[in-house]
Each structure stands twice: as C-alpha cells, then as structure tokens.
Amino acid sequence: MDVSSSEQATRDGNRILISLALVTVLIHLLANGGYGYFRDELYAIACSKHLAWGYVDQPPFSEFILAVSGHLLGYSLFALRFLPALCGGVVALLAGLIARQLGGGRSAQVLAVVAFMVGGVYLAIDNYYSMNCFDHLFWALGIYILVRILKGGDTQLWVLFGLVAGLGLENKYSMGFLGAGLVVGLALTPARKHFLDKWLWVGGALAAVIFLPHVLWEVHKHFPTAEFIHNVTFKKNLPMTPWAFLGECSFQVHPLTFPIWFGGLVYLFFSRQARAFRAFGWIYLTVLGILLSTHAKPYYFAPAFLILLPAGSVAVEAFLTRHSWNWAKPAYLSVLVLGGALAAPLVLPVLPVETYLRYQARLGIQLASGERGDKPSRLPQMYGDMFGWQEMAAQVAEIYNGLSPEEKAECVVGANNYGEAGAIDFFGKQYGLPNAISTHNNYWYWGPGDKPGQVLLVIGGSQDDYAGLYEDVQQAGTFEHPYARESGDPIYLCRRPRQTLQEIWPRARNFI
C-alpha cells in the first residue's frame, strides 16, 4: 500500500470510529431522559453547591465540573446527563484508537468500539451523572497514552500520562489502581527500563502535585474517606468469591464479549506480537487482586476491561484472518449488536416501567445491587433509585406546611440518607421546604444549621432512632410509591428534644 493509500485508509478508519462514537452519544441523548433523577445525581447536585477539595465519598473533580455545567446548562435531566453521554462517545472512540495502536486493522477497531457500546455497565454509567463516567474516560486516555509509550513512542508522553492520572485521582481513587497495576506491570516485564527514564518520574510527580490538594483536605479532616471505605467494605458491599465476581463482571460487560476480553488477556500474556504490551496483562490482574481483596462491587472493575476489549479485538481479527474466516467478522459484529440491543433495556430506561417489568420477567434476569440488606423492590436498584423523589418532597412539604406557624418557624427537616436529603434540597423549594440536614456522608459536614431542633420533621430511620433524642416521636406519614426503593419509609415528627442538634451532631456522623 502506498503512502497516499495508507493515509486514505486512516482517514476512512477515522470516519468510521467517529461515526460510531457519535452513535454512542446519540444513544444516550435519546435514552437519558427516561424515568427520573438518580439518587446519586441529587447528592452530586448538592455537593456541587458546596465546593471543596474533597468529600467523604469522593474527590472533587466531578463536583467541580457539575458546578460549571449546572451554571451554564442548568440541572434538567438532559443537561445533567449531557456530559456523561459525551464521555461515552469519547471512550468509544478511544477504544478503537487503542486497538489501532495495538496493531489492529479496521475490523479490530470497529469490533473494539462495538464491544464497548454493547457493554451494559458502560451503557448504564454513561447514562447518568456521576464520577464513574469520568473515571472510564481517564482510564481510556491513560491506556491510550501507555500504549503509545510502550510501543516505542516519545517518553515525554509520561508527562501527559501524569496529567491524566492526576486528574483521574482527583475524580476517583480507582485511578490509583491503574497506577499500582502499572508499577507491577513494568517491574515484571522488559518495560521496566522505563523506571530509568526521567520523564516517568516527572509524570509521577505531576500526578502527585495535582492530587495533593485533596490529600491535604483528607489530612485536615482526619481522613474521613478511610472511614467511609472501611464501612463500605465491611458493612455495605457483599463479599463475593472470585468466580462469582468474575461471572458478574462478565455479565456486566455483556456475555457475548467474553471471547474478546478473555482472548485479549491470553493475547497480552502469550502472543509474540503483544510482547511490548505484556505489562497490560499484569495491570489487569493486579487490579483484579485489589478489588477481590477489598470486597469491591463488580462494576468497579469495568475500567480494566478497556484494556482487554481492544487487545482482544486485535486477537480476534488476527485469528479470523489467519483461518480465512473473514465472513465471521461481520457475523460476530451482527451478533454483538443484536445481543446488545436485547440487553439494553436492562440498563437504559427506554421502556415504560410496566413494560420493563414484563421484559425483565421474560428474560428471567434480576439485577442485584451487590449490597447487604438490600430492600426488596419491583425494580433493580439503578431504576428504583430514579423514582419517587419529587413525590417524597411533596409529601414531606404537606406535613411541614400543616404545622402551626410557631412550630414551622422552629422546624428542621431531616433525612436518613443523602438521596432523601438531596431530593428535599432539589425539589423542596417549590413546596416551601428549607434545605434538609442529614448525618449521611458529606451532609454531616454541612452541619445541622442554626436552629436547635425544637421540631424535627425527618424521613427514614425508625422510631427507636429518634426516641433517645426526643421525648415526643410520632409517625406523621409513610412514603409510598409503586416503583421507588424508598417506598415504605416512615416520616416522623419529633418534639421536645433532649439535647440540641448542635450538641448531638459531633457524634452523629454516618459515613457509609
């Protein structure tokens, strides 16, 4: 192939990859208005209005971005979920480019993108606002840069990798898993020569400097995130056997992609053509070991598959070409697309709820939350947490507005968790509610406010939770909604406090 033909092939390949990336964005823009605000989105909005260098359960990057986005675009569902959709499109593009850098031709590049597009965990995460969509983006960028470096590119790219890693750490700690895996991968392969390159250390220093403000925040606050992670590990997340964990991961990235990602792992470790990229296999296994040892949820492992899907696509392309099975390339792509379309309603809110329930029952699939003490509900956690928030705020407001003027002036509205508190803050203004207080995660840092709590109107918890704090605890209502996971939560009116909220607050925190 002459130079002009090669350049034309590259341009044609770029057009295909960009087109697939735009399709990915379009899928999310069409689907992201379904159902309602997700629990974590309401909490994220609240955090974005209390900007800091850290939060109990996350670093600050995504909250800073949301503050800017909210100021420019507002907080409608479409505006809130626009950036996650863009992240999905960019990661799709990067999956194809990584496959190209690994030596894959056009069919490998397309296969890598389609494998990402049909992955349920990626469809779900890129359809609502959270730090996770940015986490996948930073991992994909980091992997792309590492491929460039390991195949003999300019080692000054370590500085760019450091920039991406630093921003990634300011978004979510799991970016550190990639860093830990990289150290292991370099040490165990001939790529260890990079430890002698000054640019690697410059990149590492840059990442550390970018991450430093959050570290200082943790020191100043006495490491609240360590307490949070401990509680989540041992009190919230369900422990899983390695095989159960990997089985759930395989399901989340779509069972039909198994030949790709497993083939990618084999390819990275055993293929002569992949010798320069052997470190990526060790990165994957290192991250797996970290997650298994910390009782992590399976979706935490999703970024690591962004290593294997492109590598496996290159391996599949080479295998089919070597056996002259070119017909199998479009056939497998068609199967992936069809399988992705069939599974999409499980992770994208595209069906009316009752239709979804029938569809789920027909497939015989029940998605689990991966948490201890999960409340039974008709919908899986992801969908159940998109219903009822405005109705909850309206019901709390009805009780609040029924108080006497004297009690209303003294009343503090409380919530048992950040989802309920975020709903009160976001929807409550239209009903005349003040912002909520809560002891859950970062709401605890925002304090109880100035009122001593002569009257507390609180949703969630049990009567025993408040009986030690108030002499008079009465259930004023019960929140009911056919689809919400919070359905059945009691609403209490508490009077005659034994102590003021300010006295109670220092020992009331709930980091989990």
VOZA-680884 format. One record per residue (C-alpha): x, y, z; residue in one letter. Coordinates in steps of 0.2 Angstrom, whole numbers, plus 5000, padded with zeros to 4 digits. Example, Ala and Ser with C-alpha at 12.3 -4.5 7.8 and 13.67 -1.06 7.14 Angstrom:
<nodes>
506249785039A 506849955036S 
</nodes>
This chain:
<nodes>
500050005000M 500750174995D 500850325007V 499350404999S 498350245000S 498850225019S 498350405023E 496650375014Q 496450215024A 496750305040T 495550445036R 494250315032D 494550225048G 494450395057N 492750425049R 492150255055I 492750275073L 492050455074I 490350395067S 490250255080L 490750375094A 489350495088L 488150355088V 488650315106T 488250495111V 486650495102L 486050335110I 486250415127H 485450585122L 483950485117L 483850375132A 484450485146N 482850575149G 481950415154G 481250395172Y 481950525183G 483450595193Y 484550455201F 484950465219R 486750495217D 486350635205E 485350735218L 486850715230Y 488050765217A 487050925214I 487050965232A 488950935233C 489251045218S 488451185228K 489651155242H 491351155233L 492851095242A 494450995239W 493650835244G 492050745250Y 491850605262V 491550485247D 492450555233Q 493750685227P 493150845220P 493350845201F 491650785196S 490850905208E 491851055201F 491351005183I 489550995188L 489551165196A 490151235180V 488951135170S 487551175181G 487951365180H 487951355161L 486651225157L 485551205172G 485051045180Y 483750975169S 483950785166L 484650825148F 485850955154A 486450845169L 486750695158R 487450785143F 489250765149L 489150585153P 488450555135A 490050645129L 491150545140C 490350385132G 490750445115G 492550495118V 492850325127V 492150235112A 493250325100L 494750295111L 494350105112A 494550105093G 496150205093L 496950095106I 496549945095A 497450035081R 498950075091Q 499049895096L 499149845078G 497349815074G 496649845057G 494949925053R 493949765058S 494849765075A 494549945078Q 492649935074V 492549775085L 493349865100A 492150005099V 490549895097V 491149785111A 491249945122F 489550005115M 488549845120V 489349835137G 487949855150G 489049935163V 489650065151Y 487850105144L 487250125162A 488650235169I 488750345154D 486850375156N 486850475172Y 487950595181Y 489250535192S 491150525194M 491150355186N 490950415168C 492450525170F 493350385178D 493150275162H 493750425152L 495350455162F 495650265161W 495450255142A 496550415140L 497850335151G 497850175142I 497950255125Y 499550355131I 500350205139L 500150105123V 500950245113R 502450245126I 502650055126L 502650035108K 504150155107G 503450325107G 504150485114D 504450455133T 503950635136Q 502250565135L 502450515153W 502150695157V 500450685148L 500050525157F 500450605174G 499250745170L 497850625166V 498250515181A 498250665192G 496550725186L 495950555187G 496450535205L 495550705209E 494050625201N 494050445209K 495350345219Y 495250195207S 496350285195M 497650235208G 497350055204F 497950085186L 499550165193G 499850025205A 499549895191G 500749995180L 502149985193V 501849795194V 501749785175G 503349875172L 504349785185A 503849615179L 504249645160T 505649715150P 504749885150A 505549905167R 506850005158K 505650155159H 506050165178F 507650235172L 506850375161D 506750545170K 505050585161W 504150445170L 504650525187W 504250695181V 502450625176G 502350545193G 502750705202A 501550795191L 500150675196A 500650695214A 500550885214V 498850885205I 498250765219F 499050855233L 497650975237P 496450835240H 497750745251V 497950895261L 496050905263W 496050725269E 497350775282V 496450925288H 494850825290K 495750675298H 495450555284F 493650535283P 493750445266T 494750305275A 493250285287E 492050285273F 493050155263I 493150045279H 491250055282N 490850015264V 492049865263T 491449785279F 489649845282K 488949885265K 489649785250N 489349605249L 490849485249P 491049385233M 492049235228T 493249265214P 492249165202W 490649255207A 491549425205F 492149375188L 490549305182G 489649465187E 490949565178C 490749465163S 488849485163F 489049675165Q 490249695150V 489049585141H 489249395140P 489449405121L 491049495123T 491849355133F 492849295118P 493549465115I 494149515133W 494749335138F 495649325121G 496349495125G 497049435141L 497849275133V 498449385119Y 499349505131L 500249365140F 500649245127F 500649325109S 502349365102R 501549515093Q 501049585110A 502649565119R 502949755120A 501249765129F 501449625142R 501349755156A 499449775152F 499049595157G 499949625174W 498949785176I 497349695173Y 497749555186L 498449675199T 496849775198V 495849615200L 496849565215G 496549735223I 494649735220L 494449555226L 495449595242S 494349745246T 492549665243H 492349795229A 490749795218K 491049715201P 490649875191Y 492249945199Y 493249835188F 492449895172A 493850025168P 495049875167A 494149795153F 494549945142L 496249865141I 495649695136L 494249745124L 495449825111P 496849695114A 495549555112G 494849635096S 496649635088V 496749455093A 495049405086V 495449495070E 497149405068A 496349235072F 494949255059L 496149325046T 497449185049R 496049055046H 495249145031S 493649165041W 493349345035N 491449305034W 491449285053A 491949465056K 490349545051P 489349395058A 490149425075Y 489849605074L 488049575070S 487849455084V 488549585096L 487449725090V 485849615092L 486349555109G 486749725115G 485049785109A 484149645118L 485049685134A 485049875133A 483349895142P 484049825157L 485249965159V 484550105148L 482750175154P 482050165136V 480450055141L 478850115150P 479050045168V 477749905167E 478449855150T 480149845158Y 479549735172L 478749615159R 480349615149Y 481449585164Q 480249435169A 480349365151R 482249365151L 482249295169G 483649415174I 483549505191Q 484949635193L 485649645211A 486349795220S 487849705227G 487449775244E 487049695261R 485249715267G 484649775250D 482749825251K 481649715240P 480849815227S 480049785210R 481449875200L 483349845202P 484249975212Q 484850085197M 483050105191Y 482150105208G 483350255213D 482650355199M 480850365206F 479850455219G 481050595224W 479950735220Q 478350645227E 479350625243M 479750805244A 477950855241A 477350735255Q 478650805267V 478150985262A 476250935265E 476650895283I 477851045285Y 476551165279N 475251095290G 476251145306L 475751295316S 476651455312P 477651435328E 478151265325E 478551295307K 479751435312A 480751315323E 480551155312C 482151075304V 481950955290V 483050805291G 483350645280A 484150475284N 485250475269N 485950585255Y 484750535242G 483250595253E 484150745258A 484650785240G 482850765235A 482250885248I 483551015243D 483250995224F 481350985224F 480851065240G 481051245236K 479451235225Q 478551175240Y 479251295253G 480451175261L 482051235269P 483651135264N 483750965273A 485050915286I 485750735287S 487150645296T 487550545280H 489250565272N 489650745267N 487950815273Y 488650785290W 490050915286Y 488751045281W 488051035299G 486351055307P 486151235304G 485751365317D 484051305324K 484251195339P 482951075333G 481451105344Q 480451025330V 481250895318L 480250835303L 481350685297V 481150545284I 481850375286G 482550285301G 481550205315S 480650275330Q 481950205341D 483250305331D 482450465337Y 481750415354A 483350435363G 483450615356L 481650675358Y 480350655371E 478950655358D 479150555342V 477650525331Q 477450455314Q 476650585304A 476650485287G 477350345277T 478050375260F 477350265247E 477750245228H 477450095217P 479250095210Y 480350195222A 481650095233R 481250215247E 479450165247S 478850125264G 480050245273D 479150325288P 479050515291I 479250565309Y 478850725319L 479950745334C 479650875348R 480450915364R 482250875361P 483350805375R 484850895368Q 485051025354T 485550975337L 487251065339Q 487650955354E 487150795345I 487950825329W 489850795333P 489450605337R 488050585324A 489050555308R 488650415297N 490050385284F 489450235273I 
</nodes>
